[in-house]
Amino acid sequence: MDEKKTLIEVRNLKKHFNVGRGLNLKAVDGISFSIKEGETLGLVGESGCGKSTAGRTIVGLYDITDGEIIFDGMDVGRLSKTEKKQFTRAAQMIFQDPYASLNPRMTVTDIIGEGIDIHGLHKGQERQKRIYNLLELVGLRREHANRYPHEFSGGQRQRIGIARALAVEPKFIVCDEPISALDVSIQAQVVNLLEDLQNEFGLTYLFIAHDLSMVKHISDRIAVMYLGAIVELASSHELYEHPLHPYTQALLSAVPIPDPEVEKNRKRIMLEGDVPSPINPAPGCKFQGRCRLVQDVCRKNAPELKEVRPGHFVACHMVK
């Protein structure tokens, strides 16, 4: 069986925001990973850890501060105008808030058709036929085409957002917490839809979320992010069965288990303190102020992300 090729490779990516007075907010501070064609990489972490900023930077919504993004052999930071248009077609995004991301003054036809028009993919009847097909593909009906976003439920609006992303026939989609704003009863439907679309069209996903149980369900591999850095990266099964970084262990200990006896007796790892400021983080390990294993070396030197088991990478001085 042929090894799938790497579609996107992120190398030491940084995204800093100037917040005035000569200060920079280091939202993404040197992350590296790759995603193969047809694979789903889950990106998890607490709110404010930089995962959404990473996704937006990868698809070009934010300029890169430093580092490289190699997409299908192209350096995204050095694309010509024509190549950048090709990239924006190949890499799409599904946003967290399905209402804020849809223009309330545009009909569903206009929302889905916008990308088709920009890239000159279909015109006239072919364009309308394509829009109808996309609506049916995501579980909506043709008569929805002439309605406005406010006429739909949250789950339906997210399906419109998915149809918009699919309209230009992308290879890669960043799913930025696509289910966090939805009712629990709808979340599984949307995740199953994303999986079906991936199987049908060979899509590659970066799936950003904070719901670890859902990430396990959809992801082939999972990267755990803390304060702008990746602290652990492994296959979905390996990460859940053998979490090695103390932050990952704490996150997983908070995931409910659907067995009352097991849930009642298991030990939770409670993190002390707050997430430090990304504007002026202390030297050394970013997790040092909340870690139960902290040593002097953690306060002096930032740990590198190293492979400690086959395919299992950890950034921790205490993990050998």
N, C-alpha and C positions, 0 to 999 in steps of 0.2 A: 504493500500500500504506500502511495506517495505521501511524503511529508507535506503538510499544508504550508504554503508560504506565508511569511510575515506580511501583513497588510499595513500595519502602522507601528512605528517604533518611536517612542518618546525618550529622549536622551537629556538627562539633567535639566529638565524644564523648570524655568522660574517665571513667576508672574508677580511683580511687585507693583504696588500702587503708591504714588506720591500723595501723602496726606498733609503736606505743608510743613513748614519749619524745618525743612531738610530731612524729614522722617519718611521712611518707606514701610508700608504694610506688606509683609512678606507672605502673601496668601498662598502661593505655591513656591516652594523653596528647594528645588533640585530633585524632582522625581524622575524615575526612569522605569519604563516597562515596555513590553511589546504585546501585540495582539495578532494572532494568526487569522487568516480568512475563515469565516464561518464560526469563529469563537466568540464567546461572551466573557468579558472580564468584568467582574463586579468590583466597584470601588466604594468602600464603606468607611465610616468614621462619624464622630460627633458633628453636630451643626457647627459651622465656622471653621472646620478643619481645612477647607480649601478644595474640596472635591468638585463642587459645581464650577468654581473658577478654573480648575484644571480642564474640565470638559469644555467650557466655553473658549478657553485658550486653544485647545486642540482643534476645534472646528473653525477657528479664525474670528470669533466674535471679540476676542481681546488680542491685542498685539503681544508677542512674546518678549519678555524682558531679557531672557537668556536661555540658552539650550537649543535643542533641535527637535523638530518633528518630521520624521521621514514617513511619507504616506505613499505607498505603492511605488517606492523607488524615488519619489520626488521630495526635495527639501522644501517644506511648506513655507519657511521663512524667506526663501529666495525665488519665489515663483514670479513669472511674468504675468501681465494682466490677463492674458488668454489662459494661462495655466491656472491662475487663481480662480477663474470662473469655472474651469473644469473641476477643480478641487471642491469648490462650494457645491457643486452638483453631486459629487461623489461622497461628500461627508455632510450629513444632515443632523439635526438635533430635535428631540422631543422634550418640551419644557415641563418644569414642575407644575406650574399653575396653568391649567388648561383654559382658564378664562382670560387671564392677563396676557397670554401669548397669542390670543386671537383678536384681530381688529374688529371691534364691535360694530363698525360701520360697513363692513364687508359681508357679503353673503358667503355661504359655504363654497359656492362655485368659484367666487373670486379668490377666496383664501387658498383653496387647493390649486386653482389655476394659475396663481401668481408665479410660482416657480416654473411651471410649464411654459408660460409666456416669456419669462426672462431668458430661459435657455432655448427657446424656439423649438420645442419638442413636438407640439401638435397644434393644429389650427382648426377653426370652424367646428364641423360636426365631430371630427376625430378628437378634438380637445374635450368636447362635452361628453363624448362616449368614454374617454379616459377617466374623467371625473366621476361619472356614474359607476364605472368599474371599481374605482378606488373606494368609493363609499360602500359598495357592496362587499368589498374585500375586508373592510374593517367592521362590518356588522351593522351598517346603516342602510338607509333606503334612498332611492333616487329622488323621492319627493322632498328629502331633506336638503337638496342642493340649493334651493332658493330661500332658505331660512337664514336667520342671523344667529350668532353665538348665544345670545341671551335666551333663545328659545329651546336650548338643550340642557340636559342634566350634566353634571361634572364628568361622568363617565363617557357620555356621548361627545362632549367637547374634547376630551382627550383622544377619542377615536378620530375626530376631525384633525387634531394635531398629528396623529400618526399617519393619516392619509396624506396630509400636506408634506410630511417628510418623505413618504414613498413616491410622491408624484414625479420626482425627477430621477427616479430609478437609482438611488444611491447604493454604494457598496458598504458604507460604514455609518452607523447611527449612534450618537451619544444620547442615551436615555437618562435625562437629568431628574432623578426622583420622580418618574412618571406616574407613580401610584400613591405618593404620600398625601396628596390633596383629595384622594377619593375615599368613598365609603369602603369599609373592609369587604363587604359583599361584592364590590365591583373590582377590587384590586386583583383577585385571582383571574377574573375574566380578561383583564387587560394584559396581565403577564402571560396567560395562555395564548392570547392573540399575538403578542410579540414573538413567542416561541414558534407559533405556526408560520408567521411571516418569515422568520429566519430560516426555517426549514424549506419553505417554498422558494425563496429568492436568494438563499445563500448569504444572508446579511451577516455583518460583523457588528457586535454591540460593545459599547462601554456602558455598563449599567450602574448608575450612581444611585445609592440608597443608604438609608440608615436602618432599615428593617432587615436584620441579618438572616432571619428565617426565609424571607422572600429571596434574598440574594443567593442563598444556598440553593434554592430551587432552580433558579434560572442560569446561574453562572458556571462556567467550566473552571475558571480560576478566580481568586479573590485577592485584591490588594487592600490592605488596611492602612488608612491615612490618619496621621495625627499632626496637627499644627504645621501643615504644609509639606510634610514629608511622609513617605511610605515606610512603615515600620515592619510590615510583614507581607509576604506574597507567596501564595501556594495554591494548589488545586483546591477546589471547593471541599472535597471530602477530607483531604489532608488537613486543611485549616480547621475544620470543625472537630476532627478526631484528635489532632495533635497541635493545638495552638501553643506557640512557644514564646511569643512576646507577652510581657505582663499586661500590656494594654489590650491586646486581642483576647487574652484570658478573661479580663474584666468585662469586656463587651459581651463575650459569649455567655458568661455567667448570668447576665441580665436577660437573656432570651428565655421566655417562658417555655416549659416543657409540658405537653398535653397529657401528663400523668400525675394525678394529685399526690401520690405517695412519693414519687421521685422529686417532684417540685417542692414538697414540704421539707424534705430532708437534705436537699443539696445545699452546698455552701456557696453563697454569693461573695464576689470580690468587690468590696466597696472602695471606690477611688476617693482619696482625700484631696481637698483643695480644688481650685478652679484651673481651667485651661489658661496658661500664661498668654500675655499679649503677643500677637504676631508682629508688632511694630518693633519691639526691642527684646527679643528672646535672649535668655541667658546662654552663655557658651556651654558647649557639651551637648548631652542628650536632651532633646526637647521634652521628654517625658519625665525627666529627673525629679521634678517637684511633686509628682503624684505616684511615684513608683515605690513599691514595697521592697524592691531588691537593690535600690540605689547604693552605689559605692563612689569613692573619690574619683575613679577613672571616668565615671558617667558625668561628673560635673566639669571635667576638664576637656574631654574629647568627645566629639559627636561620633556615634557608631556608624559604620558603613553597612549598607544592605548586602549581606553575604549569604551564599548558599550553604546551609548547614545540613540539609538532606537533599536528595535528588529533586530538583524543582521547587524546593522550599527555601525561601530567602527571609532572613530576619536581620533587623538592625538593632542589636542589643549586645552590650559587652558581657552580659551575664549568661548568654546562650552560646554554648560552644558546639 
